[in-house]
Amino acid sequence: MAALEDNNSNLEGVLRNIVFNDKDKLKDETLSELIKHYSKIALGNKDLSDPDLLGRAYEYLISKFADDSGKKGGEFYTLQKVVELIVRLLKTKEGMRINDPTVGSGGFLINTINYLREQRERQEKDIPHPPIDITLTGQEKNVNTWGICKMNMLLHGLPDVRIEKGDTIRNPKLIERNQLMKFDRVMANPPFSLKKWGREDVENDPFNRFKFGIPPKSYGDLAFLQHMYATLNNQGILGIVMRHGVLFRGGAEGKIRKGLLEEDVIEAVIGLPSNLFYGTGIPGCVIIINKNKAKSRENKILFIHAADEFENGKNQNFLRDKDIHKIVETFNSLETINKNSEDYERYARVVDMNEIRENDYVLNITRYVDTSEPEEEIDLKEAVREWKHAMKKEISEKRKENPEFYDSLSQRLEKII
């Protein structure tokens, strides 16, 4: 392992952290059998029909590892369909600079490459292309997860991706000329409501990331969001997974939310199903922030209630391809929603900023999208007739038991109705 690392600079610090000395967990015989098994299989690039086969196999193993890890799985792995949703909403193009400040195992970056390859295939089939022109970067706090991410990039044929090691809030590493690097797209699934996120370390932040206010020490959500916002260039867009609490909590978070709203950069708030993420049944949401909104979207926010459309799983719920397609199509159809709002009832609504101000800058989705089912209209006269008919039928059937009583009941019933 040390020799591999010494001869591959992009693996520096990755392989030496792997410990093989715990004989209870990994016996010599087990390790020997593992090596013998994989020695039978030709895994060189020339032996693989699909050059991305090892990368996809590695991602499959990461997902299974996350499943087995339960709650801790969410610390390094975001479910593939959630990643795919955000990547499609952000519409990354070649030539852009992309960043994930809580990169985990690198799912957002890998999916961005897959998305761009898919776009090429749709536009020009069977035409040879040069490598995709894209700059991918990320930062990860957990050393082991950082190593997994580095390996993931290597096995997907992306050895030049820059993945920094360290705490994004306390010590951002993606710096240019003593300033934060700027990106075209930033996407992340940061830890939900992280406590001890570093509030005491950012009181005098040298990068001025917290222009809207410093979040409370027990909720780090908006610290990550503001960091991402500070790294956007003037045309940049970010997509972030959050808990719903950031949409309505007051105090310092309310002040930050107001600042973002008055800056008119929040483009969409999308409610996701519950039990979608590792370790929590609480539903999340996706917030899209755009520093360069289209004219038609200025002073408006699109709310999408996608919480009721999903596939039930054994331990978790899942977004289906059709659920992702519907969200993305709705996100791209703002003008259509304005003209034919009835087609999107109980699912989506475009809301003017004045209405949000009237609601004290609260962004609860159900405050703006009526999710209640319409009540069935009842014909009262018809309902009474049906009830009367049912009562007469029951009296007729039971009259034999006590004719005098039921005749009297029938007469009283006629007087009542």
DRENDOPA-714890 format. One record per residue (C-alpha): residue in one letter; x, y, z. Coordinates in pm, 1 decimal. Layout:
<lumdrens>
{lumdren 'A',{X,Y,Z}};
...
</lumdrens>
This chain:
<lumdrens>
{lumdren 'M',{0.0,0.0,0.0}};
{lumdren 'A',{281.3,238.7,86.1}};
{lumdren 'A',{450.7,164.0,-247.7}};
{lumdren 'L',{127.3,232.4,-438.2}};
{lumdren 'E',{91.8,563.5,-257.3}};
{lumdren 'D',{455.4,657.4,-317.1}};
{lumdren 'N',{416.5,602.7,-690.6}};
{lumdren 'N',{77.4,776.8,-725.3}};
{lumdren 'S',{78.8,1129.7,-587.7}};
{lumdren 'N',{-300.5,1158.2,-607.8}};
{lumdren 'L',{-323.3,876.8,-347.8}};
{lumdren 'E',{-105.1,1054.4,-93.9}};
{lumdren 'G',{-246.7,1000.4,253.1}};
{lumdren 'V',{-518.2,760.9,134.2}};
{lumdren 'L',{-379.2,407.7,157.9}};
{lumdren 'R',{-150.4,444.4,455.9}};
{lumdren 'N',{-454.8,505.2,674.5}};
{lumdren 'I',{-588.9,155.1,608.2}};
{lumdren 'V',{-512.3,-76.6,900.4}};
{lumdren 'F',{-476.7,-451.9,838.7}};
{lumdren 'N',{-342.3,-541.5,1182.0}};
{lumdren 'D',{-673.0,-620.9,1356.1}};
{lumdren 'K',{-662.8,-1000.1,1328.8}};
{lumdren 'D',{-1008.0,-1037.3,1485.0}};
{lumdren 'K',{-1169.4,-839.6,1205.5}};
{lumdren 'L',{-943.6,-945.9,920.2}};
{lumdren 'K',{-751.4,-1269.4,965.4}};
{lumdren 'D',{-446.7,-1346.8,752.8}};
{lumdren 'E',{-632.4,-1638.2,595.4}};
{lumdren 'T',{-924.4,-1413.7,495.9}};
{lumdren 'L',{-696.1,-1150.9,345.9}};
{lumdren 'S',{-502.8,-1419.8,159.9}};
{lumdren 'E',{-822.9,-1566.0,11.4}};
{lumdren 'L',{-935.9,-1218.5,-92.5}};
{lumdren 'I',{-611.9,-1152.1,-279.4}};
{lumdren 'K',{-623.7,-1497.5,-445.5}};
{lumdren 'H',{-983.7,-1440.2,-556.0}};
{lumdren 'Y',{-920.6,-1103.9,-722.9}};
{lumdren 'S',{-597.2,-1230.7,-876.3}};
{lumdren 'K',{-809.9,-1459.3,-1095.1}};
{lumdren 'I',{-992.7,-1162.2,-1251.4}};
{lumdren 'A',{-835.6,-936.1,-1514.1}};
{lumdren 'L',{-915.5,-583.8,-1398.1}};
{lumdren 'G',{-677.4,-375.4,-1607.7}};
{lumdren 'N',{-825.0,-97.7,-1822.1}};
{lumdren 'K',{-753.2,-300.1,-2138.0}};
{lumdren 'D',{-954.0,-591.7,-1996.7}};
{lumdren 'L',{-1274.4,-394.4,-1931.2}};
{lumdren 'S',{-1537.3,-333.2,-2199.0}};
{lumdren 'D',{-1661.2,-31.9,-2000.9}};
{lumdren 'P',{-1380.6,192.4,-1871.8}};
{lumdren 'D',{-1607.6,311.8,-1588.6}};
{lumdren 'L',{-1683.9,-41.1,-1467.0}};
{lumdren 'L',{-1451.6,-27.6,-1164.9}};
{lumdren 'G',{-1587.3,312.1,-1066.7}};
{lumdren 'R',{-1946.1,191.7,-1079.9}};
{lumdren 'A',{-1856.1,-122.1,-886.1}};
{lumdren 'Y',{-1687.9,90.2,-620.2}};
{lumdren 'E',{-1993.8,316.5,-590.3}};
{lumdren 'Y',{-2213.6,8.4,-556.9}};
{lumdren 'L',{-1996.3,-111.9,-267.4}};
{lumdren 'I',{-2009.4,233.1,-104.8}};
{lumdren 'S',{-2390.4,229.1,-120.8}};
{lumdren 'K',{-2402.7,-118.8,38.8}};
{lumdren 'F',{-2159.3,-4.6,306.2}};
{lumdren 'A',{-2384.9,294.2,376.1}};
{lumdren 'D',{-2689.6,63.5,402.2}};
{lumdren 'D',{-2508.4,-153.4,656.0}};
{lumdren 'S',{-2387.7,150.4,850.2}};
{lumdren 'G',{-2740.4,273.2,926.7}};
{lumdren 'K',{-2742.4,624.2,1069.3}};
{lumdren 'K',{-2369.7,673.0,1005.8}};
{lumdren 'G',{-2421.4,595.8,638.0}};
{lumdren 'G',{-2550.0,947.4,586.7}};
{lumdren 'E',{-2216.3,1089.2,697.1}};
{lumdren 'F',{-2047.7,981.3,374.8}};
{lumdren 'Y',{-2320.2,885.2,127.8}};
{lumdren 'T',{-2620.6,1071.2,-16.4}};
{lumdren 'L',{-2880.1,853.8,-184.6}};
{lumdren 'Q',{-2823.2,838.1,-559.1}};
{lumdren 'K',{-3166.6,966.7,-657.6}};
{lumdren 'V',{-3139.8,1275.3,-435.4}};
{lumdren 'V',{-2800.4,1350.0,-590.4}};
{lumdren 'E',{-2941.0,1298.8,-940.0}};
{lumdren 'L',{-3230.2,1535.3,-866.4}};
{lumdren 'I',{-3005.6,1824.3,-761.5}};
{lumdren 'V',{-2760.5,1770.7,-1048.7}};
{lumdren 'R',{-3046.5,1785.5,-1299.2}};
{lumdren 'L',{-3193.4,2096.5,-1140.1}};
{lumdren 'L',{-2859.4,2279.2,-1161.5}};
{lumdren 'K',{-2803.0,2202.8,-1533.1}};
{lumdren 'T',{-2424.4,2198.2,-1522.4}};
{lumdren 'K',{-2244.4,2269.2,-1851.1}};
{lumdren 'E',{-1896.2,2183.3,-1971.7}};
{lumdren 'G',{-1629.2,2437.6,-1886.3}};
{lumdren 'M',{-1778.9,2510.8,-1544.0}};
{lumdren 'R',{-1620.3,2490.8,-1199.4}};
{lumdren 'I',{-1808.7,2266.5,-955.8}};
{lumdren 'N',{-1775.1,2231.0,-579.9}};
{lumdren 'D',{-1914.5,2016.8,-299.3}};
{lumdren 'P',{-1798.2,2156.9,37.0}};
{lumdren 'T',{-1914.4,1845.8,228.9}};
{lumdren 'V',{-1814.0,1603.7,-42.2}};
{lumdren 'G',{-1847.5,1272.0,143.7}};
{lumdren 'S',{-1770.8,989.0,-96.7}};
{lumdren 'G',{-1807.7,1220.5,-397.2}};
{lumdren 'G',{-2153.9,1132.2,-526.8}};
{lumdren 'F',{-2241.2,1482.3,-649.2}};
{lumdren 'L',{-1916.7,1514.1,-845.0}};
{lumdren 'I',{-1945.2,1169.8,-1006.1}};
{lumdren 'N',{-2309.4,1228.1,-1096.9}};
{lumdren 'T',{-2219.2,1561.4,-1256.5}};
{lumdren 'I',{-1979.5,1379.6,-1490.4}};
{lumdren 'N',{-2246.6,1119.3,-1570.2}};
{lumdren 'Y',{-2497.4,1397.5,-1641.9}};
{lumdren 'L',{-2258.9,1571.5,-1884.8}};
{lumdren 'R',{-2184.3,1244.2,-2063.5}};
{lumdren 'E',{-2557.7,1186.4,-2098.5}};
{lumdren 'Q',{-2604.5,1533.8,-2247.9}};
{lumdren 'R',{-2331.4,1464.9,-2503.6}};
{lumdren 'E',{-2488.8,1135.9,-2604.8}};
{lumdren 'R',{-2827.2,1301.7,-2658.2}};
{lumdren 'Q',{-2682.6,1575.8,-2873.6}};
{lumdren 'E',{-2432.8,1389.0,-3089.2}};
{lumdren 'K',{-2438.7,1010.7,-3091.0}};
{lumdren 'D',{-2148.2,800.4,-3213.5}};
{lumdren 'I',{-1914.5,1099.5,-3247.7}};
{lumdren 'P',{-1578.3,1077.7,-3067.3}};
{lumdren 'H',{-1535.7,1347.2,-2804.9}};
{lumdren 'P',{-1241.5,1479.4,-2607.5}};
{lumdren 'P',{-1249.9,1434.0,-2229.4}};
{lumdren 'I',{-1517.4,1638.1,-2056.2}};
{lumdren 'D',{-1393.7,1987.2,-1973.8}};
{lumdren 'I',{-1496.2,2041.4,-1614.0}};
{lumdren 'T',{-1326.7,2141.9,-1289.0}};
{lumdren 'L',{-1440.8,1934.0,-990.8}};
{lumdren 'T',{-1347.6,2017.0,-631.9}};
{lumdren 'G',{-1453.6,1921.7,-282.6}};
{lumdren 'Q',{-1360.8,1921.8,84.0}};
{lumdren 'E',{-1420.5,1656.1,347.2}};
{lumdren 'K',{-1364.9,1666.5,722.3}};
{lumdren 'N',{-1359.6,1293.3,800.1}};
{lumdren 'V',{-1022.3,1140.7,706.2}};
{lumdren 'N',{-1159.9,795.8,624.4}};
{lumdren 'T',{-1440.2,940.8,410.8}};
{lumdren 'W',{-1187.1,1166.6,238.2}};
{lumdren 'G',{-988.8,852.1,145.9}};
{lumdren 'I',{-1302.6,683.4,10.2}};
{lumdren 'C',{-1372.3,990.0,-203.5}};
{lumdren 'K',{-1018.7,1001.2,-341.7}};
{lumdren 'M',{-1041.5,634.4,-438.0}};
{lumdren 'N',{-1383.5,694.8,-593.2}};
{lumdren 'M',{-1242.8,967.0,-816.1}};
{lumdren 'L',{-946.3,751.1,-918.4}};
{lumdren 'L',{-1161.9,450.0,-1007.2}};
{lumdren 'H',{-1390.1,670.6,-1216.9}};
{lumdren 'G',{-1090.8,787.8,-1416.9}};
{lumdren 'L',{-1080.1,1131.0,-1250.8}};
{lumdren 'P',{-736.6,1143.0,-1085.8}};
{lumdren 'D',{-704.5,1521.9,-1113.0}};
{lumdren 'V',{-1011.4,1611.2,-905.1}};
{lumdren 'R',{-907.1,1828.6,-613.3}};
{lumdren 'I',{-1040.1,1690.1,-285.2}};
{lumdren 'E',{-915.6,1878.9,19.4}};
{lumdren 'K',{-907.0,1738.9,371.5}};
{lumdren 'G',{-1038.8,1949.9,659.0}};
{lumdren 'D',{-1334.3,2130.4,816.9}};
{lumdren 'T',{-1507.1,2346.8,555.1}};
{lumdren 'I',{-1648.5,2596.0,806.3}};
{lumdren 'R',{-1349.1,2631.1,1037.1}};
{lumdren 'N',{-1076.8,2593.0,776.6}};
{lumdren 'P',{-1181.7,2621.3,410.0}};
{lumdren 'K',{-901.6,2489.9,189.2}};
{lumdren 'L',{-1022.7,2586.7,-159.6}};
{lumdren 'I',{-851.0,2923.7,-175.1}};
{lumdren 'E',{-720.5,3143.8,-458.4}};
{lumdren 'R',{-510.5,3452.6,-390.4}};
{lumdren 'N',{-612.8,3444.2,-23.9}};
{lumdren 'Q',{-981.3,3445.4,-119.8}};
{lumdren 'L',{-1241.7,3171.6,-148.2}};
{lumdren 'M',{-1248.2,3006.1,-489.0}};
{lumdren 'K',{-1556.5,3097.9,-689.6}};
{lumdren 'F',{-1770.6,2837.5,-863.4}};
{lumdren 'D',{-2043.3,2812.3,-1125.7}};
{lumdren 'R',{-2227.3,2537.3,-939.5}};
{lumdren 'V',{-2214.1,2434.6,-574.1}};
{lumdren 'M',{-2409.7,2134.9,-443.2}};
{lumdren 'A',{-2410.5,1960.1,-106.6}};
{lumdren 'N',{-2592.4,1753.6,150.6}};
{lumdren 'P',{-2435.9,1891.9,469.9}};
{lumdren 'P',{-2501.2,1737.6,813.3}};
{lumdren 'F',{-2856.7,1806.6,929.9}};
{lumdren 'S',{-2873.3,2054.4,1221.9}};
{lumdren 'L',{-2510.5,2000.0,1319.2}};
{lumdren 'K',{-2427.8,2100.4,1675.0}};
{lumdren 'K',{-2085.5,2246.1,1757.3}};
{lumdren 'W',{-2036.5,2341.5,1394.5}};
{lumdren 'G',{-1782.3,2611.4,1480.2}};
{lumdren 'R',{-1975.9,2923.0,1572.0}};
{lumdren 'E',{-1705.0,3038.4,1810.9}};
{lumdren 'D',{-1448.5,3015.3,1528.9}};
{lumdren 'V',{-1628.6,3237.4,1277.1}};
{lumdren 'E',{-1707.0,3547.2,1481.6}};
{lumdren 'N',{-1442.6,3730.2,1277.7}};
{lumdren 'D',{-1450.7,3526.5,960.7}};
{lumdren 'P',{-1170.9,3645.3,728.0}};
{lumdren 'F',{-1373.7,3543.1,420.7}};
{lumdren 'N',{-1689.2,3739.4,512.1}};
{lumdren 'R',{-1907.5,3434.7,456.1}};
{lumdren 'F',{-2176.6,3526.3,707.7}};
{lumdren 'K',{-2303.7,3858.6,570.7}};
{lumdren 'F',{-2663.2,3767.9,659.4}};
{lumdren 'G',{-2579.2,3670.6,1019.1}};
{lumdren 'I',{-2415.0,3395.1,1221.8}};
{lumdren 'P',{-2639.1,3090.7,1283.4}};
{lumdren 'P',{-2702.3,2962.9,1639.0}};
{lumdren 'K',{-2439.5,2728.1,1775.8}};
{lumdren 'S',{-2680.5,2432.0,1787.3}};
{lumdren 'Y',{-2792.1,2456.5,1422.1}};
{lumdren 'G',{-2519.9,2460.3,1157.0}};
{lumdren 'D',{-2748.9,2431.8,852.4}};
{lumdren 'L',{-2733.2,2794.8,744.9}};
{lumdren 'A',{-2359.8,2812.8,813.3}};
{lumdren 'F',{-2306.2,2563.3,530.8}};
{lumdren 'L',{-2558.0,2739.0,308.4}};
{lumdren 'Q',{-2389.6,3077.7,357.7}};
{lumdren 'H',{-2047.2,2925.4,293.4}};
{lumdren 'M',{-2179.1,2785.2,-34.7}};
{lumdren 'Y',{-2338.4,3117.6,-124.5}};
{lumdren 'A',{-2009.5,3298.3,-59.9}};
{lumdren 'T',{-1832.5,3066.5,-306.0}};
{lumdren 'L',{-2071.6,3131.6,-596.8}};
{lumdren 'N',{-1959.6,3353.5,-880.4}};
{lumdren 'N',{-2198.4,3618.4,-1015.8}};
{lumdren 'Q',{-2368.9,3365.0,-1245.4}};
{lumdren 'G',{-2357.8,3081.6,-993.5}};
{lumdren 'I',{-2632.0,2847.4,-872.9}};
{lumdren 'L',{-2634.7,2623.2,-566.3}};
{lumdren 'G',{-2849.5,2330.6,-461.1}};
{lumdren 'I',{-2851.2,2217.9,-99.3}};
{lumdren 'V',{-3038.3,1954.3,102.7}};
{lumdren 'M',{-3175.4,2093.7,430.4}};
{lumdren 'R',{-3414.2,2009.8,709.4}};
{lumdren 'H',{-3745.7,2193.8,705.9}};
{lumdren 'G',{-3652.1,2381.0,1023.0}};
{lumdren 'V',{-3449.7,2633.4,822.3}};
{lumdren 'L',{-3771.4,2734.7,646.1}};
{lumdren 'F',{-3946.3,2865.0,956.5}};
{lumdren 'R',{-3720.1,2889.9,1262.8}};
{lumdren 'G',{-3688.3,3242.6,1397.9}};
{lumdren 'G',{-3409.1,3426.9,1578.0}};
{lumdren 'A',{-3075.6,3434.5,1400.0}};
{lumdren 'E',{-3197.7,3191.0,1135.6}};
{lumdren 'G',{-3501.0,3408.0,1064.5}};
{lumdren 'K',{-3271.3,3706.5,1010.0}};
{lumdren 'I',{-3051.6,3507.4,768.7}};
{lumdren 'R',{-3355.8,3383.4,579.2}};
{lumdren 'K',{-3489.3,3740.5,548.2}};
{lumdren 'G',{-3153.5,3860.0,415.2}};
{lumdren 'L',{-3146.1,3590.8,145.9}};
{lumdren 'L',{-3505.7,3662.6,47.6}};
{lumdren 'E',{-3454.1,4036.7,21.0}};
{lumdren 'E',{-3146.0,3968.9,-190.8}};
{lumdren 'D',{-3388.5,3783.9,-422.4}};
{lumdren 'V',{-3163.4,3483.4,-478.4}};
{lumdren 'I',{-3385.5,3197.7,-356.8}};
{lumdren 'E',{-3533.5,3042.3,-669.5}};
{lumdren 'A',{-3712.7,2731.9,-543.4}};
{lumdren 'V',{-3800.3,2534.7,-230.4}};
{lumdren 'I',{-3878.0,2167.3,-290.4}};
{lumdren 'G',{-4025.6,1942.7,-22.1}};
{lumdren 'L',{-3902.1,1582.5,-26.5}};
{lumdren 'P',{-4066.0,1267.4,116.5}};
{lumdren 'S',{-4005.1,1160.2,475.0}};
{lumdren 'N',{-3774.5,870.3,564.0}};
{lumdren 'L',{-3557.9,938.5,260.6}};
{lumdren 'F',{-3223.1,984.4,436.0}};
{lumdren 'Y',{-3008.8,756.2,648.9}};
{lumdren 'G',{-3068.9,781.6,1021.8}};
{lumdren 'T',{-3376.4,1004.7,1021.8}};
{lumdren 'G',{-3740.0,977.0,923.4}};
{lumdren 'I',{-3773.0,1356.3,917.7}};
{lumdren 'P',{-3840.9,1491.0,567.9}};
{lumdren 'G',{-3584.9,1714.6,402.0}};
{lumdren 'C',{-3609.6,1982.9,139.1}};
{lumdren 'V',{-3397.3,2112.1,-147.4}};
{lumdren 'I',{-3329.4,2485.5,-172.3}};
{lumdren 'I',{-3211.1,2629.0,-504.0}};
{lumdren 'I',{-3028.3,2963.0,-488.8}};
{lumdren 'N',{-2946.4,3149.8,-808.6}};
{lumdren 'K',{-2733.3,3465.4,-814.2}};
{lumdren 'N',{-2853.4,3545.3,-1165.6}};
{lumdren 'K',{-3227.0,3475.2,-1177.2}};
{lumdren 'A',{-3404.3,3503.0,-1511.0}};
{lumdren 'K',{-3623.8,3813.5,-1543.6}};
{lumdren 'S',{-3937.2,3599.1,-1532.4}};
{lumdren 'R',{-3831.4,3459.9,-1194.3}};
{lumdren 'E',{-3736.3,3782.7,-1020.8}};
{lumdren 'N',{-3922.6,3855.3,-695.8}};
{lumdren 'K',{-4081.7,3511.9,-712.1}};
{lumdren 'I',{-4016.8,3174.7,-549.9}};
{lumdren 'L',{-4134.7,2839.5,-679.8}};
{lumdren 'F',{-4263.6,2602.3,-412.7}};
{lumdren 'I',{-4293.1,2232.8,-499.5}};
{lumdren 'H',{-4464.1,1985.4,-266.7}};
{lumdren 'A',{-4306.7,1655.7,-377.6}};
{lumdren 'A',{-4339.3,1488.1,-37.4}};
{lumdren 'D',{-4622.3,1253.5,-133.8}};
{lumdren 'E',{-4468.0,1091.2,-441.6}};
{lumdren 'F',{-4215.5,815.5,-374.7}};
{lumdren 'E',{-4162.1,440.9,-351.2}};
{lumdren 'N',{-4188.0,268.2,-15.7}};
{lumdren 'G',{-3877.7,72.8,78.1}};
{lumdren 'K',{-3815.3,-178.1,355.6}};
{lumdren 'N',{-3615.4,62.9,570.1}};
{lumdren 'Q',{-3630.3,382.5,363.8}};
{lumdren 'N',{-3837.2,554.7,101.0}};
{lumdren 'F',{-3699.8,622.2,-246.6}};
{lumdren 'L',{-3748.2,873.8,-524.8}};
{lumdren 'R',{-3836.5,709.8,-854.9}};
{lumdren 'D',{-3726.7,825.6,-1198.3}};
{lumdren 'K',{-4076.8,957.4,-1266.0}};
{lumdren 'D',{-4071.4,1155.1,-937.7}};
{lumdren 'I',{-3742.9,1321.4,-1035.4}};
{lumdren 'H',{-3871.8,1390.8,-1386.2}};
{lumdren 'K',{-4185.6,1557.9,-1250.8}};
{lumdren 'I',{-3989.0,1782.1,-1011.7}};
{lumdren 'V',{-3741.3,1887.0,-1282.0}};
{lumdren 'E',{-4016.1,1949.7,-1539.5}};
{lumdren 'T',{-4209.7,2157.6,-1287.3}};
{lumdren 'F',{-3897.3,2355.6,-1195.4}};
{lumdren 'N',{-3847.2,2435.6,-1564.2}};
{lumdren 'S',{-4212.7,2534.9,-1619.7}};
{lumdren 'L',{-4257.1,2853.3,-1417.7}};
{lumdren 'E',{-4439.4,3043.7,-1693.1}};
{lumdren 'T',{-4669.9,2746.2,-1754.2}};
{lumdren 'I',{-4753.4,2729.7,-1383.3}};
{lumdren 'N',{-4845.9,3098.6,-1385.8}};
{lumdren 'K',{-5081.8,3052.1,-1681.6}};
{lumdren 'N',{-5233.4,2718.4,-1580.4}};
{lumdren 'S',{-5198.1,2707.1,-1203.3}};
{lumdren 'E',{-5493.6,2468.7,-1169.6}};
{lumdren 'D',{-5285.2,2197.3,-1340.8}};
{lumdren 'Y',{-5040.5,2211.1,-1048.7}};
{lumdren 'E',{-5287.6,2224.2,-759.1}};
{lumdren 'R',{-5160.2,2059.6,-440.2}};
{lumdren 'Y',{-4816.9,2019.8,-603.0}};
{lumdren 'A',{-4659.0,2352.2,-701.7}};
{lumdren 'R',{-4715.3,2726.4,-686.3}};
{lumdren 'V',{-4524.7,3039.9,-781.4}};
{lumdren 'V',{-4536.8,3291.4,-495.6}};
{lumdren 'D',{-4469.3,3664.5,-516.2}};
{lumdren 'M',{-4223.6,3814.4,-267.5}};
{lumdren 'N',{-4491.0,4046.3,-124.7}};
{lumdren 'E',{-4689.7,3745.1,-4.3}};
{lumdren 'I',{-4377.1,3602.8,159.3}};
{lumdren 'R',{-4314.5,3934.3,335.3}};
{lumdren 'E',{-4673.1,3926.6,463.3}};
{lumdren 'N',{-4595.5,3583.0,608.9}};
{lumdren 'D',{-4294.8,3723.0,797.9}};
{lumdren 'Y',{-4045.5,3553.0,559.3}};
{lumdren 'V',{-4154.7,3203.1,658.7}};
{lumdren 'L',{-4101.0,2951.1,377.1}};
{lumdren 'N',{-4309.7,2656.3,494.8}};
{lumdren 'I',{-4419.6,2485.3,175.3}};
{lumdren 'T',{-4769.2,2403.4,298.3}};
{lumdren 'R',{-4827.4,2770.5,378.3}};
{lumdren 'Y',{-4814.5,2843.4,6.0}};
{lumdren 'V',{-4919.6,2514.9,-154.3}};
{lumdren 'D',{-5258.7,2385.5,-39.2}};
{lumdren 'T',{-5197.4,2012.2,5.1}};
{lumdren 'S',{-5540.8,1926.7,144.4}};
{lumdren 'E',{-5770.2,1705.8,-62.0}};
{lumdren 'P',{-6089.2,1881.6,-181.4}};
{lumdren 'E',{-6397.2,1781.2,15.9}};
{lumdren 'E',{-6661.2,1590.6,-173.6}};
{lumdren 'E',{-6976.4,1793.9,-230.8}};
{lumdren 'I',{-7279.4,1634.3,-66.8}};
{lumdren 'D',{-7638.8,1660.1,-194.4}};
{lumdren 'L',{-7817.9,1693.7,139.2}};
{lumdren 'K',{-8165.2,1604.2,6.5}};
{lumdren 'E',{-8031.7,1292.7,-164.4}};
{lumdren 'A',{-7841.7,1193.5,150.6}};
{lumdren 'V',{-8159.1,1224.1,360.4}};
{lumdren 'R',{-8356.2,1016.0,109.5}};
{lumdren 'E',{-8090.7,743.5,119.0}};
{lumdren 'W',{-8086.3,745.4,498.8}};
{lumdren 'K',{-8468.2,730.2,514.0}};
{lumdren 'H',{-8475.8,438.8,270.4}};
{lumdren 'A',{-8211.4,251.7,473.5}};
{lumdren 'M',{-8401.6,306.4,799.4}};
{lumdren 'K',{-8729.1,185.7,648.5}};
{lumdren 'K',{-8559.1,-123.6,513.5}};
{lumdren 'E',{-8407.4,-204.8,853.4}};
{lumdren 'I',{-8741.0,-147.6,1032.6}};
{lumdren 'S',{-8917.1,-372.5,782.2}};
{lumdren 'E',{-8663.9,-649.8,838.0}};
{lumdren 'K',{-8692.2,-631.7,1219.7}};
{lumdren 'R',{-9071.4,-574.0,1244.1}};
{lumdren 'K',{-9139.3,-943.5,1297.6}};
{lumdren 'E',{-8951.4,-933.0,1629.3}};
{lumdren 'N',{-9176.2,-660.8,1778.7}};
{lumdren 'P',{-9443.6,-526.9,1536.0}};
{lumdren 'E',{-9595.5,-275.2,1778.6}};
{lumdren 'F',{-9258.9,-112.6,1862.4}};
{lumdren 'Y',{-9135.8,-91.2,1504.8}};
{lumdren 'D',{-9471.0,42.2,1373.9}};
{lumdren 'S',{-9445.4,320.0,1631.4}};
{lumdren 'L',{-9081.2,387.6,1534.7}};
{lumdren 'S',{-9177.3,406.1,1167.1}};
{lumdren 'Q',{-9451.4,663.5,1239.8}};
{lumdren 'R',{-9214.8,880.1,1446.3}};
{lumdren 'L',{-8955.1,860.6,1170.5}};
{lumdren 'E',{-9210.1,994.4,916.8}};
{lumdren 'K',{-9286.4,1291.6,1143.3}};
{lumdren 'I',{-8916.8,1375.0,1192.9}};
{lumdren 'I',{-8825.4,1380.7,825.1}};
</lumdrens>
